């Protein structure tokens, strides 16, 4: 049967806890004349009058929170009278029932439904839920959206496809689900909204303290504290937001790829923050391949963020009847390295100057740039391991580099000249969220708080950096899959030891709980099936046992330095200042050991020094600016993408 835009949300709340914000209905209690001294206490909710008849229901009413709110638009009585319709609809969507099969089922005599055809059932559910959306014209090939500077364009400047059909209809459109109605719904939910306000009140008070002794959560990060001290975040009725995006293959056989853009509210308890109902999917790029210009689909989000930073009036919190003003602030983007490079408009890990926080060059290693601290040919130091490592990328320097590149394009300089400018700075042009153009600054002046934070709002995701890059690369090194001049180094495990290591991991499966045993696969033969959580368990908890006495001592110490650092980093709580210092020291020891023991300062071995090895030195600064790694790692986003339907 046909699926409406809100199918995903309806699926997740089908079991409907008592305080589920997706199914919150209006109270029918008369609250006239009832006021409370505490406006965020237990005041009665508004009970607005009906706004018209629904074809297959008695009355419709506004969702909790008033107009402009996502939610169920039926009275409690009507919702109960049509409960069977919702059950049938959710059953069909969840099990992907065909339209023909659903049509036959709805005609069965024992079903007491008022909507007995798939079309009427889908229309009823869609009309019963207020879900605010916006349509964007996009390139038929999914290259970009016709928004921002391309608002008046008639063809895609990437592939040349026309925007409109001959009859002036858009060739392709993309749905954008508005953010502000979701936030109104969250704060209007009795079991959620007052707690969010209390969390923000406590965070604002703590941020005014002169020093922070520990990094416990987002509220003890430098980004939040500095923003509070600069006068932003003027109210407790405020939602702190974090956005994330990543690629998602829907049809694997044809390679159809979309990029969901998801926003999470930070001022929610950590145990609830990662749950699917707390994540708002705003849009999915139209495909069939990854977008050429990811920023173009984000202009509706920028407009809403600008409104939230200014103010959005007419909000209720919980069951209170008092009207408040809503504020919302974006505090960062959570992405892997390629997606982060798209958002920042930087060359990324494959460029000559890829680091987001420091500007230092790489050394060409034959196939890609490599990043030792000292140039193996000229012996010039490229960056330091401590203190002032290299020239810092500031907001002003990134903006100047972007303006220089854009100016060269306006002057119609040759492609090679523009490429040289990009290689010299690592910046490819204006970025909507990090180095905006003058027109974007003029259009959205209230986003200045975010632009002032610079690259600190895009930390490296430790899940991808360590668990899916550094750890697998070390396994390749120790297994002899990365050879220099075809000869095995002394850090390569013998075939006998590799086989024994994999066998020991596999035999241990029967001795531990099933949830942990899933990660205990033979790493020597089944490493390709390892996911991030498997690498974490293998390297952090089991590696010491299986590598002891099989590994030369210098390399074992290098591995243990990284392991000690990661055991503290991946701990699901905050870190004290002393623990951060210890993690920083261990990461520097790992980097130094890799330089002296593996790379050895030889030009022939420079290809071993990938950017991901150098990027581990950015982890502790990212912790200080954004909070503990579990605040900004990509595990929740990856799991959320895993809940999306595979259409292969």
C-alpha positions, 0 to 999 in steps of 0.5 A: 500500500502507499506510504505517506511521509510520516510512515517512519515516525508512526512505525517507531511509536506503534507500541505507544508508551504513556509519554510518547510525544508522537502520539500525544493527544489533547486533554479534554479537561477544561482548563479555563481559569486555572493558573499556576504560580510555576508556569512550567509546573503541572498547569492544565493544557489548552483545549482549543476548539475544532477546526473543521470536519474530517471526512471519516472522523467526527472532529479534528483538534490542534495537537498539544502545543497549539498551531504549528506543531507536529502531532496527532490532530484528533481528539482522544475520543476520535483516536480511540474510535479509529484505533483499528485503522491505525493498527491496520495501517501500522501493520501494513507498513511494518510488514511491507504488505502489498496494496492488493493484499491489504485491499483483500484484508480490509474487506474481511467481515470481522474488521470494524473499520470505517476506511475499508480501502488502502487509499482511504486508510492511507488518506485518513492516517495522513490527514489525522497527523499534522506533519509540516513539510516543504518541497524543494526543486532538485536536479533530476540526477540528484546533484543539488537542490535549486535553493540559495544562489540557485533559487532562480536557476533553470538547469543544473550547473553540474550535469546540465539537466533542466529543472522543469518539464516542458509544461513548467512542472518541476522535474524532481522534488525533495521533501524537507520535514520542518524542524521547528514543529518537531521542537514545539512538539518535544517541549509541549510533551509533559514528560519531556519538555519541562525536563529539557528546560530544567537541563538547560537552566542548570547548564547555563548556570554551570557554564558561567563558572570561571573554570571547568574541572571535567568534561562531562557532557556537552554542557562542559564543552568549550563551545557551549561555555564560550557561547554562554559567556559571549551572551548567546543562549538568552533563555532556559526555553532553548533547544541545543541541536546537533546535526549529522549526515551520512550516506545510505544505500537504499537499493543495493543492487543498483547502488541508489544512495541517499544522504539523510540529514538528522538533527538531535536535541542535546538537552535531553538525558543521555539515555533518551538522547540516542533513541530514534524518537528523539532524532528528527530526519529533516530530509534525504537527498534524492539520489541516485548518487551522492550529491555534488553539492550537499550544502544546497539541500541544507538551505531550508535548515539554515533558514529555520536555524536563523529563525530559532536563533532570533526567536520563535514565539507562541510555545507551550511547555508541558501542560502549562498554558503560559506562552513562551518564546522558543530559541534553538542553537546548532552546536555542531555537525557529526560526520565521518571525514568525507561528509565533513569535508563536503560540509566544510568545503575542504579537500579532506583526508586526501588533500595536501592540507586536510586538517580542520584545526591546523594548517600543515602540508603533507608529503607526496607518497606516490599515491596519496599525501602522507603526514610525518612531522618531518619532511623525509627529504628536506628534513624541515619540520612540518608540525610539532607534537605538542604545544603550538603544532602548526599555524591554527586554522581560525575563522578569519583564515578559513574565510580568507582562503574561501574568498580567495578561491571564489574570487579566482573563479569569478575572474575566470582563472584557469582550472589549474590556477584554482586547483593550486589555490585549493591545494595551498590552503585546503579550502575549496570555497564558501561553506554554508556553515563554516565560511559563508558568502556575503549573501548568506551572512546578510540573509541569516545574520543570527547564525553568527554564533555558529560561524564564530566557533569555526572548525571546532563545531566539526570534530573528527568522529572517533568511531570512524577515525579509530575503529574503522580506520586506525585499528584496521590499518594496524591489523593490516600492518601486523598481518603483513598485508602492507609491505615495503619493498616486498619484505616483511618487517619485524612487527609482522606476526608469523603465519603461525601466530596469526592463525593462533590469534584468530583461533583463540578469539573464536574458541573464546565465544563459548565462554562469554555472554552472547552479546559480547561473543558476536564480536569474537570472530576469527580476525585472521579470516573474517576481518572483512565482516568486522564492524566498529563495535567488533573492532572496539571489543577486539582491540580494547578488551582482547588484544592485550591477551592475544598479542602478549608474548607474540609481539616485539616489545616496542610495538606492543608498547605502541599498541598499549599506549593507544589502548590505554587512551581509547579505554578512557575515551570510549568510557560512557561518562565524562573525563577529568582534566587529569584523565584528558592529560593522560589520554593526550600523553598516550596518544602522543606516545602512540604517534611518536612510537609509530614515527620511530618504530614503523615509519623510521623517518625513511622516504621509502616508508612514508606511505605508511604515515596516513592522515588518520594516524596524524589525526589522532592528535586532534582527539583531545582538543576535540574533546575539550571543544565538543565534549566526551567522544560519546557526545559526538561519535557516529554510533547513534547515526549509524544505528538510525540509518540501520533502521531505515528500510533496505529496498534491495 
